[in-house]
Amino acid sequence: MSSTTVIDLRRIAKQLGLPEEGVLAAVQLIDEGNTVPFITRYRRDQTSGLDELQLRSITGAVGKARQLADRKQTILRTIEGQGKLTPELREEIDAAENTKVLEDLYLPFKPKRLSLAEQAKQKRLEPLAQEIIAADSQAADLEKRAADFVDDDSGVATAADALLGVGHIIADLFSSRADVRQRLRKLLFQKARLRSLRIETPGKALTKTAKHFRDYFDFDEHLQKVPPHRVLAMNRGERAKVLRVRVEGPTEEIQTIVDELVISADHPHADFLEGCCRDALSRLILPSLEREVRREMTDASEEHAIAVFARNLRNLLLQPPVAGRIVLAIDPGFKSGCKAVVLDSCGNPLARDILHVVGKVEQKTAAAARIVELVREHGCNVIAVGNGTAGREVESLLSELIVGDLQEHNVAYVIVNEAGASVYSTSQYAREELPDFEAAYRGAVSIGRRLLDPLSELVKIEPANIGVGLYQHDVKARHLHASLDAVVEGCVNYVGVDVNTASPALLRYVAGLNQAVAKGIIDWRAAKGPFTSREQFREVPGFGDAAFVQAVGFLKISEGTNPLDATRIHPESYQVAERVLEKIGASSAELVDREKHQKISDAVGEIDLTSMADELSVGRLLLADIVEQFLRPGRDPREDLPEPLFKQGVLKFEDLEVGMELRGSVLNVVDFGAFVDIGLHDSGLVHVSQLSSGFIRDPYAAVVV
């Protein structure tokens, strides 16, 4: 966003429904190099309290507005260079509100490849085309006048050849008219339908791939009613050469509109021009508009799919950690067995083994005995089971053990989404963290750590591999990665990071940091021991003043020299924090004293934020954040969310009865409903029509991952 192009920020604020002052301040802060998480957390008073999603919407809108403004300048310079820029055209270009209108205006002046019209112009037939359009008396007799342009050297052998070339020139002129394209675009949006048909291959049976698209073998729906997942499904079928997809509009109405716009009723060559219109429509205008409509539908559907993925990913990353538990993590498998690893409460491996849960009775009995042995030996509180192949068989065994041999140990099990665990197991992060473990065991470690601290573990995996999206493999990878990285960045900075325990994967998402600085922090920690003060960050190579300002508030130091370093309070506000504590008769040292902390909480509850903010000359929102940190210093915001679903009962398909109520984990939310794990062999789909007693169009109105 470093462009200096002038844009109307007030208009953007109105479009987004946000306060003008907040938008103006946000854009200025972003242009100065501040990160979105930093502005969200520490510049709320300047932006009128805008949240992260609002700031990112501003960033996107301003970026598009600047691209449009830059494109206008490029087009104006190009047309001016051709000597064809009139004051009226400049005014129309300046007033263009979107790229479609702008490109329509530019189309007649756009350099063209060697089209049929350009070839006809090279044959010097353009004067005849202009005479026909202008109803010039010289062209009253078309055949006779066309004969004057016969030229063997130019490749015009007959009058018919001349008229054919002229028709191409006129068709090109009609197709370049902005008013024609805009009227037809509007008509298609109002009345066109998206239609798909199966591409049949004579003598060939329906392939396995083709069967996936059976619903679209003869599909027809109004453009405005086609939901995003259907658009992406049809695109996939088209790429697989199973479907033929078309945009179909009202043909007669289209022809009537074009005739009315480009041909006057009393034109002497109306019949000839109508033929040119038909050619322009079938060969140039409609194919172009169809590509445009399909592209717009695809872009909108991809944006929707990315938004669904981002929302699911955020909910997944912000699952509460399960603190203080010793975990037995099991990565299920059939032929090669189930990999089992015991992890302590910090995620460090204590023991590992292979369990053959599926197979001979003796193997299953031995696996059950080994599970009981591991639980008893290490005092495991919970068993984390991956939801992959053989996961249900493992769950069935555990449900029997929990009401049997493990009943006295009060052990529960949790089904953990293992999507991406195999990717992690072969990654550089895994090799560095677990150099003595085989890839299969690393996957089990990842499953267990996902239960202990989902955010810290999932940041080690490319977001697109986590598997909570809608057609994520059908959207542009660049857009998907940018959006998902923004989600991960937002979650990491929302929660905050303990700088003395965080991995490089977690640190690189902290606002203002990158992979190199994250590695520098790890190296500093390894060489000099734990950080005891935020000021020590300046000693890390690459951790300059700009990075310090952006990142320091999100990096927490437990048991450091300054108790405020363990909070989300930014060092730039330490002086304000100390003055607030002074006014309530307390000190920062008392924040970590449990006995005295209650006194601070009681005193803080009586503060009049508005009057104290005026007295200290600080923003009210900043003061509110500082006071919140006094109430719960170093608090993990994920603690307020519901815990994962711990299972202790037996649940088989035969146990289900009509009318039974069950608790389940929402695994994924898509346009048509939600997939829920209730402990059966397969996840259940709750259709959107069954998610609520009232009508809802969006499943997110009822459930989240």
C-alpha positions in Angstrom: 0.0 0.0 0.0 2.9 2.3 -0.7 1.2 3.9 -3.7 0.7 7.7 -3.6 -2.4 7.5 -5.8 -5.1 9.7 -4.4 -8.4 7.9 -3.7 -11.6 8.8 -1.9 -11.3 7.2 1.5 -14.7 8.7 2.6 -16.4 6.7 -0.1 -14.6 3.5 1.0 -15.7 4.2 4.6 -19.3 4.6 3.4 -19.1 1.3 1.3 -17.8 -0.6 4.3 -20.2 1.0 6.8 -17.3 2.2 9.0 -16.5 5.5 10.6 -14.6 8.0 8.4 -12.2 9.0 11.1 -11.3 5.4 11.8 -10.8 4.5 8.1 -8.6 7.6 7.6 -6.5 6.8 10.6 -6.2 3.1 9.7 -5.0 3.8 6.2 -2.4 6.3 7.5 -1.2 3.8 10.1 -0.9 1.0 7.6 0.9 3.3 5.1 3.4 4.1 7.8 4.3 0.4 8.0 2.3 -0.7 11.0 0.9 -4.2 11.0 -2.8 -5.0 11.4 -2.4 -6.9 14.7 -0.5 -4.0 16.2 -3.1 -1.4 15.1 -5.9 -3.7 16.3 -4.4 -4.0 19.7 -2.5 -0.8 20.4 -4.0 1.9 18.2 -7.7 1.4 18.9 -8.3 5.0 20.0 -7.0 6.4 16.7 -9.1 4.0 14.6 -12.3 4.3 16.7 -11.9 0.7 18.0 -11.8 -1.0 14.6 -11.2 -4.8 14.9 -8.9 -7.0 12.9 -11.5 -8.1 10.3 -12.5 -4.5 9.7 -8.9 -3.4 9.3 -8.3 -6.2 6.8 -11.4 -5.2 4.8 -10.1 -1.6 4.7 -6.7 -2.9 3.5 -8.4 -4.9 0.7 -10.7 -2.1 -0.4 -8.0 0.5 -0.4 -5.7 -1.8 -2.4 -8.4 -2.3 -5.0 -9.2 1.4 -5.2 -5.5 2.3 -5.7 -5.2 -0.4 -8.4 -8.2 1.1 -10.2 -6.8 4.6 -9.9 -3.4 3.5 -11.2 -5.2 1.7 -14.1 -7.1 4.9 -15.0 -3.8 6.8 -15.2 -2.2 4.2 -17.4 -5.3 4.2 -19.8 -5.4 8.0 -19.9 -1.7 8.1 -20.9 -2.2 5.5 -23.5 -5.2 7.2 -25.2 -3.5 10.6 -24.9 -0.4 9.1 -26.7 -2.7 8.1 -29.5 -4.0 11.6 -29.8 -7.6 10.5 -29.2 -8.3 11.7 -25.6 -11.2 14.1 -25.5 -12.4 16.1 -22.4 -15.6 14.0 -22.4 -13.7 10.7 -22.5 -11.4 11.9 -19.7 -14.4 12.7 -17.6 -16.0 9.3 -18.3 -12.8 7.5 -17.4 -12.3 9.5 -14.2 -15.9 8.8 -13.2 -15.6 5.0 -13.8 -16.5 3.2 -10.5 -15.2 -0.2 -11.3 -12.8 -2.1 -13.6 -15.5 -3.4 -15.9 -16.8 0.1 -16.9 -13.2 1.3 -17.2 -12.1 -1.5 -19.5 -15.3 -1.0 -21.6 -14.3 2.6 -22.2 -10.7 1.6 -23.1 -11.7 -1.2 -25.4 -11.9 0.8 -28.7 -8.4 2.2 -28.0 -6.8 -1.0 -26.8 -4.0 -2.4 -29.0 -5.4 -5.5 -30.7 -3.9 -8.6 -32.0 -4.2 -9.4 -35.7 -7.9 -10.0 -35.7 -10.2 -10.3 -38.7 -11.0 -6.6 -38.4 -7.3 -5.6 -38.2 -6.6 -7.7 -41.3 -9.4 -5.9 -43.1 -8.0 -2.6 -42.1 -4.6 -3.6 -43.5 -6.5 -4.2 -46.8 -7.5 -0.5 -46.7 -11.3 -1.3 -46.3 -11.9 1.0 -43.3 -13.0 4.0 -45.4 -15.8 1.9 -46.9 -16.9 0.8 -43.4 -17.1 4.4 -42.2 -19.1 5.3 -45.3 -21.6 2.5 -44.6 -22.0 3.4 -40.9 -22.4 7.1 -41.8 -25.0 6.3 -44.6 -22.8 8.2 -47.0 -24.3 8.7 -50.4 -21.2 7.3 -52.1 -22.1 3.9 -50.7 -25.8 4.0 -51.7 -25.1 1.0 -54.0 -23.0 -1.3 -51.8 -22.1 -3.8 -54.5 -20.9 -1.0 -56.9 -19.1 0.9 -54.2 -17.4 -2.3 -52.9 -16.1 -3.0 -56.4 -14.0 0.2 -56.1 -12.0 -1.4 -53.3 -11.1 -4.6 -55.2 -7.3 -4.8 -55.2 -5.5 -8.0 -56.0 -2.3 -6.7 -54.3 -4.2 -6.3 -51.0 -5.9 -9.6 -51.3 -9.4 -8.2 -52.1 -10.3 -10.2 -55.2 -14.0 -9.4 -55.5 -16.6 -7.0 -54.2 -17.9 -9.8 -51.9 -14.4 -10.1 -50.3 -14.5 -6.3 -49.7 -17.9 -6.5 -48.0 -16.8 -9.5 -45.9 -13.8 -7.5 -44.6 -16.0 -4.4 -44.0 -18.4 -6.6 -42.1 -15.6 -7.7 -39.8 -14.5 -4.0 -39.2 -18.1 -3.0 -38.3 -18.6 -6.0 -36.1 -15.5 -5.1 -34.2 -16.7 -1.5 -33.8 -20.1 -2.7 -32.5 -18.3 -5.1 -30.0 -16.1 -2.2 -28.7 -19.1 0.0 -27.8 -19.2 0.5 -24.0 -23.0 1.2 -24.0 -23.7 -2.1 -25.8 -21.5 -4.1 -23.4 -23.0 -2.5 -20.3 -26.6 -3.0 -21.4 -26.0 -6.7 -22.2 -24.0 -7.2 -19.0 -26.9 -5.9 -17.0 -29.4 -8.1 -19.0 -27.3 -11.2 -18.5 -27.0 -10.6 -14.8 -30.8 -10.2 -14.6 -32.0 -13.0 -16.8 -29.1 -15.4 -17.8 -28.8 -19.0 -16.6 -25.8 -21.2 -15.9 -26.2 -24.5 -17.7 -24.0 -27.6 -17.6 -24.2 -30.8 -19.7 -22.3 -34.0 -19.6 -19.7 -34.5 -22.3 -20.6 -38.0 -23.6 -18.0 -40.2 -25.2 -19.6 -42.8 -27.4 -18.8 -46.4 -26.4 -17.3 -45.4 -23.1 -18.8 -46.2 -19.7 -19.2 -43.6 -17.0 -15.8 -43.2 -15.3 -15.3 -43.0 -11.5 -14.3 -39.3 -11.9 -17.4 -38.6 -14.0 -19.7 -40.1 -11.4 -18.7 -37.4 -8.9 -20.4 -34.8 -11.2 -23.7 -36.8 -11.8 -25.7 -33.9 -10.3 -24.5 -31.6 -13.1 -25.0 -33.8 -16.1 -28.1 -31.7 -17.0 -28.1 -28.7 -14.7 -29.8 -25.3 -15.2 -30.1 -22.5 -12.7 -30.4 -18.7 -12.7 -27.0 -17.0 -12.4 -27.9 -15.1 -9.2 -29.1 -18.3 -7.5 -26.1 -20.6 -8.1 -24.3 -21.1 -4.8 -20.5 -20.9 -4.6 -19.9 -24.6 -4.1 -21.9 -25.5 -7.2 -19.9 -23.0 -9.3 -16.6 -24.5 -8.1 -17.9 -28.0 -8.6 -18.9 -27.3 -12.2 -15.5 -25.6 -12.8 -13.8 -28.8 -11.6 -16.0 -30.9 -13.8 -15.2 -28.7 -16.8 -11.5 -29.0 -16.1 -11.9 -32.8 -15.9 -13.5 -32.7 -19.4 -16.7 -34.3 -17.9 -18.9 -31.2 -18.2 -19.6 -28.5 -20.7 -20.6 -25.3 -18.9 -22.3 -22.3 -20.6 -24.0 -19.0 -19.7 -27.2 -18.8 -21.7 -29.1 -15.5 -22.0 -32.4 -14.5 -23.7 -31.3 -14.6 -27.4 -34.1 -12.6 -29.0 -34.0 -9.9 -26.3 -30.2 -9.6 -26.7 -30.5 -9.1 -30.5 -33.3 -6.5 -30.1 -31.3 -4.4 -27.6 -28.2 -4.4 -29.8 -30.1 -3.6 -33.0 -31.8 -0.6 -31.1 -28.5 0.7 -29.8 -26.4 0.5 -33.0 -28.8 0.7 -36.0 -31.2 3.5 -36.7 -34.6 2.4 -38.1 -34.2 4.5 -41.3 -30.6 3.5 -42.1 -30.3 2.6 -45.8 -28.1 -0.4 -45.0 -30.0 -1.7 -42.0 -30.0 -5.3 -43.3 -26.2 -5.3 -43.8 -25.7 -3.8 -40.4 -28.0 -6.4 -38.8 -25.8 -9.1 -40.2 -22.8 -7.4 -38.7 -24.6 -7.3 -35.4 -25.3 -11.0 -35.5 -21.6 -11.6 -36.2 -20.4 -9.2 -33.4 -22.7 -10.9 -30.9 -21.9 -14.6 -31.8 -18.2 -14.1 -32.4 -17.1 -11.3 -30.2 -19.5 -9.8 -27.6 -21.3 -12.8 -26.1 -18.2 -15.0 -25.8 -16.4 -12.1 -24.1 -19.2 -11.4 -21.7 -19.6 -15.1 -21.0 -15.9 -15.3 -20.0 -16.3 -12.2 -17.9 -19.4 -13.6 -16.1 -17.8 -17.0 -15.5 -14.7 -15.3 -14.2 -16.7 -13.1 -11.9 -18.7 -16.0 -10.6 -15.5 -18.0 -10.0 -13.8 -15.1 -8.3 -16.8 -14.6 -6.0 -17.0 -18.3 -5.3 -13.3 -18.5 -4.5 -13.6 -15.5 -2.1 -16.5 -17.3 -0.4 -14.6 -20.6 -0.2 -11.6 -18.8 1.2 -13.8 -17.0 3.8 -15.3 -20.3 4.8 -11.9 -21.8 5.2 -10.6 -18.8 7.1 -13.5 -18.8 9.5 -13.2 -22.6 10.2 -9.4 -22.2 10.6 -9.7 -19.4 13.1 -12.1 -21.5 15.2 -9.8 -24.5 15.0 -6.7 -22.5 16.0 -8.4 -20.9 18.9 -9.5 -24.1 20.5 -8.6 -23.9 24.2 -5.4 -25.7 25.3 -5.7 -28.6 27.6 -3.3 -27.7 30.4 -1.6 -30.0 32.9 -2.6 -33.3 31.3 -0.4 -36.2 30.5 -1.5 -37.5 27.1 -1.4 -40.9 25.4 -1.5 -40.0 21.7 -2.5 -42.7 19.2 -2.1 -42.3 15.4 -4.3 -45.1 14.1 -3.4 -47.5 11.3 -4.3 -50.9 9.9 -1.4 -52.8 8.3 1.5 -51.0 10.0 -0.2 -50.7 13.4 -1.1 -47.7 15.5 1.8 -45.5 16.7 1.4 -44.6 20.4 3.4 -41.9 22.2 3.1 -40.7 25.8 3.6 -36.9 26.2 4.1 -34.9 29.4 2.1 -31.7 30.1 4.6 -29.7 28.0 4.4 -32.0 25.0 7.7 -33.8 25.5 7.7 -37.5 24.5 8.1 -40.0 27.4 7.4 -43.3 25.8 6.4 -44.8 22.4 5.2 -48.1 21.0 3.3 -49.8 18.2 -0.2 -51.2 18.9 -1.9 -53.7 16.6 -5.6 -53.0 17.3 -6.9 -54.5 14.1 -6.1 -58.1 13.3 -5.9 -61.3 15.3 -7.6 -61.5 18.7 -4.3 -62.0 20.4 -2.9 -58.8 18.9 -5.9 -56.8 20.0 -5.6 -58.2 23.5 -1.9 -57.4 23.6 -2.7 -53.8 22.4 -5.3 -53.3 25.1 -2.9 -54.6 27.8 -0.2 -52.2 26.5 -2.6 -49.2 26.6 -3.5 -50.0 30.2 0.2 -50.4 31.0 1.2 -47.0 29.5 -1.7 -45.2 31.2 -0.8 -46.7 34.6 2.9 -46.3 34.3 2.8 -42.6 33.3 -0.4 -41.5 34.9 -2.1 -40.5 31.6 -5.3 -38.4 32.1 -6.5 -38.4 28.6 -6.0 -40.4 25.4 -5.9 -38.4 22.1 -6.9 -40.5 19.0 -6.4 -39.3 15.4 -9.6 -39.4 13.3 -7.9 -41.2 10.4 -7.9 -44.8 9.1 -8.6 -47.3 11.9 -9.6 -44.5 14.2 -13.0 -46.0 14.9 -11.5 -49.3 15.8 -9.2 -47.7 18.3 -12.1 -45.7 19.7 -14.2 -48.9 20.1 -11.3 -50.5 22.0 -10.9 -47.5 24.3 -14.6 -47.2 25.0 -14.4 -50.8 26.3 -11.3 -50.2 28.4 -12.7 -47.0 30.0 -15.6 -48.9 31.4 -13.3 -51.9 32.1 -9.7 -52.0 33.1 -9.2 -48.2 33.1 -12.4 -47.4 35.0 -10.5 -46.6 38.3 -8.1 -44.3 36.5 -10.8 -41.8 35.4 -9.4 -41.6 31.9 -11.2 -40.0 29.0 -10.4 -40.0 25.3 -10.7 -37.3 22.6 -10.9 -37.5 18.9 -8.4 -35.2 17.3 -8.5 -34.0 13.7 -5.2 -35.3 12.3 -5.4 -33.5 9.0 -1.9 -32.4 8.1 -0.1 -34.5 10.7 1.6 -36.5 8.0 2.7 -33.3 6.3 4.2 -32.2 9.6 5.9 -35.5 10.3 8.2 -35.1 7.2 8.7 -31.4 7.6 11.9 -29.5 8.6 10.2 -28.5 11.9 9.6 -32.1 12.8 13.1 -33.2 11.9 14.6 -30.5 14.1 12.2 -31.1 17.0 12.2 -34.9 17.0 15.4 -36.0 15.2 15.4 -39.5 16.9 11.8 -40.3 15.9 10.6 -41.9 12.7 8.0 -40.0 10.7 5.1 -42.2 11.8 5.8 -41.5 15.5 6.2 -37.7 14.8 2.6 -37.8 13.5 1.4 -39.3 16.8 3.3 -36.6 18.7 1.6 -33.9 16.6 -1.8 -35.4 17.4 -1.1 -35.3 21.1 0.3 -31.8 21.0 -2.7 -30.6 19.1 -4.8 -31.4 22.2 -2.3 -29.8 24.6 -2.0 -26.6 22.6 -3.7 -26.5 19.2 -2.3 -23.1 18.1 1.3 -23.9 18.9 1.1 -27.2 17.0 -1.0 -26.2 14.0 1.2 -23.2 13.0 3.8 -25.8 12.0 1.6 -26.9 9.1 0.7 -25.1 6.0 -2.9 -23.8 6.7 -4.2 -25.3 3.4 -3.3 -28.8 4.6 -5.4 -28.6 7.8 -8.5 -29.6 5.9 -11.3 -27.4 7.2 -12.3 -25.7 3.9 -14.7 -25.9 1.0 -13.1 -26.8 -2.3 -9.8 -25.4 -1.1 -8.0 -27.1 -3.9 -10.1 -25.3 -6.5 -9.1 -21.8 -5.5 -6.1 -19.8 -6.4 -3.2 -20.9 -4.2 -1.8 -17.4 -3.8 -5.1 -15.9 -2.6 -5.7 -18.9 -0.3 -2.3 -18.7 1.3 -2.4 -15.0 1.8 -5.8 -15.1 3.5 -5.0 -18.1 5.7 -1.6 -16.7 6.7 -3.5 -13.5 7.8 -5.8 -15.7 9.9 -2.9 -17.5 11.5 -1.2 -14.2 12.2 -4.3 -12.8 13.7 -4.8 -15.8 16.0 -1.2 -15.9 17.2 -1.2 -12.2 18.1 -4.6 -12.4 19.6 -3.4 -15.1 22.0 0.1 -13.8 22.5 3.4 -15.9 22.7 5.6 -16.9 25.6 8.9 -16.0 24.1 10.8 -18.5 26.2 8.9 -21.5 25.1 7.6 -20.6 21.6 8.8 -22.5 18.6 10.2 -20.7 15.5 7.0 -21.7 13.7 5.0 -19.7 16.2 7.4 -16.8 16.5 7.4 -16.1 12.8 3.7 -15.2 12.9 4.2 -12.5 15.6 3.5 -9.1 14.1 6.7 -7.4 12.8 8.8 -10.6 12.9 9.9 -13.0 10.1 11.6 -16.4 9.8 15.1 -15.0 10.3 14.3 -13.0 13.4 12.3 -15.9 14.8 15.4 -18.1 14.4 17.5 -15.3 15.9 15.3 -15.4 19.1 15.7 -19.2 19.3 19.5 -18.9 18.9 19.7 -16.1 21.5 17.7 -18.3 23.9 20.0 -21.3 23.3 23.1 -19.2 23.9 22.1 -17.0 26.8 19.2 -18.7 28.4 15.6 -17.5 28.9 14.7 -13.8 28.3 14.2 -11.9 31.5 13.3 -8.5 30.0 11.6 -7.3 26.9 14.5 -4.9 26.4 16.7 -7.9 25.7 14.9 -8.4 22.4 17.0 -5.5 21.0 20.1 -7.8 21.3 18.6 -10.3 18.8 20.1 -9.8 15.3 17.6 -8.2 13.0 15.3 -7.2 15.8 15.4 -3.4 15.1 13.4 -0.6 16.5 10.5 -1.0 14.0 10.2 -4.7 14.7 10.5 -4.0 18.5 7.5 -1.6 18.4 5.3 -3.9 16.3 6.2 -7.2 18.1 7.1 -6.5 21.7 3.5 -6.3 23.0 2.7 -9.8 21.7 5.8 -11.4 23.3 5.3 -12.3 26.9 8.0 -13.1 29.5 6.8 -15.1 32.5 8.8 -14.6 35.7 10.9 -11.8 34.3 12.4 -8.8 36.1 9.3 -6.6 35.3 5.9 -8.2 36.0 4.4 -6.0 33.2 6.5 -8.0 30.7 4.1 -10.9 31.3 1.1 -8.9 30.2 -0.2 -7.7 26.9 0.6 -4.1 27.9 3.0 -2.4 25.5 6.2 -1.0 26.9 5.2 2.4 25.5 2.4 2.3 28.0 4.3 1.1 31.0 4.4 4.6 32.5 0.6 4.9 32.2 0.2 1.5 33.8 2.4 2.5 36.7 0.5 5.7 37.2 -2.8 3.8 37.3 -1.4 1.3 39.8 -0.1 4.2 41.9 -3.6 5.8 41.9 -5.1 2.6 43.3 -2.4 2.2 45.9 -0.7 -0.8 44.3 2.5 -1.7 42.4 3.4 -3.9 39.5 5.0 -6.4 41.8 1.6 -7.1 43.3 0.2 -8.3 40.0 2.0 -11.7 40.4 1.2 -11.9 44.1 -2.0 -14.0 44.3 -2.9 -12.8 47.8 -2.6 -9.1 46.9 -4.0 -9.4 43.4 -7.6 -9.5 44.7 -7.0 -6.0 46.2 -6.0 -4.7 42.7 -9.0 -6.4 41.2 -11.4 -4.7 43.7 -9.8 -1.3 43.2 -9.8 -1.6 39.4 -13.5 -2.3 39.4 -14.2 1.1 40.9 -12.2 3.1 38.3 -14.1 5.6 36.2 -12.3 5.0 32.9 -13.5 8.1 31.2 -12.4 10.5 33.9 -9.1 8.8 34.5 -8.4 8.7 30.8 -8.9 12.5 30.7 -6.7 12.9 33.8 -3.8 10.8 32.4 -4.3 12.2 28.8 -4.6 8.8 27.2 -7.3 7.1 25.1 -10.2 5.5 26.9 -9.8 2.2 24.9 -6.1 2.0 25.8 -6.8 2.5 29.4 -9.5 -0.1 29.3 -7.0 -2.6 27.8 -4.5 -1.8 30.6 -7.1 -2.3 33.3 -8.2 -5.6 31.8 -4.6 -6.8 32.0 -4.5 -5.9 35.7 -7.6 -8.0 36.3 -6.2 -11.1 34.5 -2.4 -10.5 33.9 -1.1 -12.8 31.1 -4.5 -14.4 30.6 -4.9 -16.7 27.6 -8.1 -15.6 25.9 -8.8 -19.2 24.8 -9.6 -20.1 28.4 -13.1 -18.7 28.0 -13.9 -21.1 25.2 -15.5 -24.6 25.8 -13.1 -27.5 26.2 -12.7 -30.3 23.7 -15.3 -33.1 23.9 -13.9 -35.7 26.3 -15.6 -39.1 25.8 -16.1 -41.8 28.4 -19.1 -43.7 27.3 -19.6 -46.6 24.9 -21.1 -45.5 21.5 -21.9 -48.0 18.8 -24.3 -47.7 16.0 -26.6 -50.2 17.7 -26.7 -47.9 20.8 -28.5 -45.2 18.8 -32.2 -44.7 19.1 -34.7 -42.3 17.4 -35.0 -39.2 19.6 -31.7 -39.7 21.4 -29.7 -36.5 22.1 -25.9 -36.6 21.6 -23.0 -34.2 22.1 -20.7 -34.0 19.1 -17.7 -32.1 17.8 -18.3 -30.0 14.6 -15.5 -31.0 12.3 -16.3 -28.8 9.3 -18.9 -26.3 8.2 -19.8 -25.9 4.5 -22.6 -24.1 2.6 -25.0 -27.0 2.8 -24.5 -28.0 6.5 -22.1 -29.2 9.1 -20.1 -32.5 9.5 -20.3 -33.6 13.2 -18.3 -36.3 15.0 -20.6 -38.2 17.4 -18.4 -41.2 17.8 -19.7 -43.4 15.0 -17.6 -44.9 12.2 -18.4 -41.9 9.9 -19.1 -38.3 10.6 -22.8 -37.3 10.5 -24.0 -34.5 8.2 -26.5 -32.1 9.6 -28.1 -30.4 6.7 -28.5 -26.7 6.8 -32.3 -27.2 6.9 -32.0 -29.1 10.2 -29.5 -26.8 12.0 -32.1 -24.5 13.4 -35.8 -24.4 14.2 -36.1 -21.2 12.1 -34.9 -20.5 8.5 -31.2 -19.9 8.1 -29.4 -19.4 4.8 -25.9 -19.6 6.3 -24.9 -22.6 8.5 -22.6 -20.2 10.5 -25.7 -18.6 11.9 -26.0 -21.8 14.0 -22.7 -23.6 14.3 -18.9 -23.2 14.0 -16.0 -25.6 14.0 
